[in-house]
């Protein structure tokens, strides 16, 4: 059995607002991310990790969008790794592979989920990544460029 941990406990500090609730195509970002996991046959259950006190908001969201797949909502921790750990702690003992999805990344496809799970099953662990196409500069002070990074290694 495969499960997914949908990490939604962040505060959106850098953006200045809680980006999970911003609407894209008439739905909050979190609803898009959760819908993908809900619809993916390769995922048996979804653990949604949220900020303490937000559990009811996410229960209401599940009802509003009629997510049918088994899910649990748990409180996150102080750091992202703590939130992931809290999600891992409540997984079914039958879970073999765990997909960890950032709730603020609503465009993950089912095909990418399947490919990543298949790679994890074959190798033991896997992460979805995309080649960098932008030029990236390194700076120590934000003013002077130290070097241009080799994007073929990023």
N, C-alpha and C positions, 0 to 999 in steps of 0.2 A: 504494500500500500504506500502511496505517495501522499504527502501533505504539503501545504504551503503555509508559510508564516508571512503575513502581510504586515509590514512594519509601518505603523501609522502613529507613533508616539512622539514625533518631533514637534518642535514649536514654530518652525518656519522663521527663525530669528533673522537669517540673512535676507529673506525676502520682505520682512516687515509685516507679513500677514500669514495666516494659516493657509498655505497653498492647497491643502487637501480639499478645501471647501470651495475653491474657485471653480466656476463652471466652464466646461468645455462642451460644446454641442448640447447644451441643456442639462448636463449632469455634472455633479462635482467630480473633480479629479479622482478622488478615492473610489467613487462608484465605478469608474472605468477600469481601474486596476483590479478591484474586487470582482467585477463582472467577468473579466478574463479568467480568473481563477475559478469562479463559480461554474463557468461554461466548459472548462477544460476537462475532458474525460481522464486525463492522466493524473489529476489531483482528486483525492478522495475527501479531504477535509481541509478547511481553512482556519488558521488561527490568526485572529486580528489583534495586534498588540497596539494599544491606544494609551494616551495620557490618562492618568488617574482622574476620575471624575467625568470622563467623556464616554463611558461605556454606553449610556442610554442613547446618546447621539448616534452611535454606530449601530445599536440595535434598531433604532428608528430608520436608519438608512437601509439596513438589510430588509426591513419590512416594506419600505417605500419602493425598492427596486426588486422585491420578491426573489432574493437570493435563496435558492433551494438547497444548495449543497450544505452539508453539516459544517457548522462553524462554531467557534468559541471566541469570546472577546475577553482579553486579559489586559491587566495594567502593565505598562512599560516601566522601564527603569530610568536611572539618571542619565545614562549614555546609551547610544544605539546598541552596543554589544550587550548591555544589561537587558534591553528590551528583547533582543533576539533570544537571549538565554531564557527569559520568562516565557517566551513562546515555546521554546524547546522543552521546557519543564512540563508542559501540559499536553504534549503530543501523545497520541495513542501508542501503546507498546507495539502495535502491529506496523508502525511506520518504518519503512525501509529507506526512503529518499525524502529529503526535505528541500523544497524550493523556498528561498528567502527572497521576497519581493518588496522593494521600496514602494510604499503606497503613493508616493509623489511621481512615480514613473508609470503613467497610464497607457503607454503604447507597446508594452510587451505583448508579443503575439503568442498564440498557442503553439505555433511551430517552433518558436524559440524556447518555450518551456519544455516541449518534448525533446528537442535536441540537447538541451542542458541536462535534463534528467537522464537521458540515454548516456550522455558522456559521463555523468556522475556514477551511473551504474557500472559502466565499463572501467573507469579509471579510479573511482573512489571519491572524487569530488570534482566539481566543475563550476565555472563562473562564465556568465555571458558577457562578452566584451565586443567592442566595435573598434576598428582601426581609426586612429585620429587622422583627420584630414586637414585640420587647421595648423597654421604655423604657431608654435608655442615658444615664447621667450622666457628665460629665467632671469630673475632680478632679485638681488638681496634686499634692496631698499624701496622697490617700486618706482624708482626714478631712472636708474641706469641699467641697461641690458648687459647681463654677464655673458649669455650665450643663447644660441638657438638650439633647442632640443631636437634630436633626431627622431622624428615622428614614426619612423619605421619600427622603433622599439617601444612605442606607446600604444 
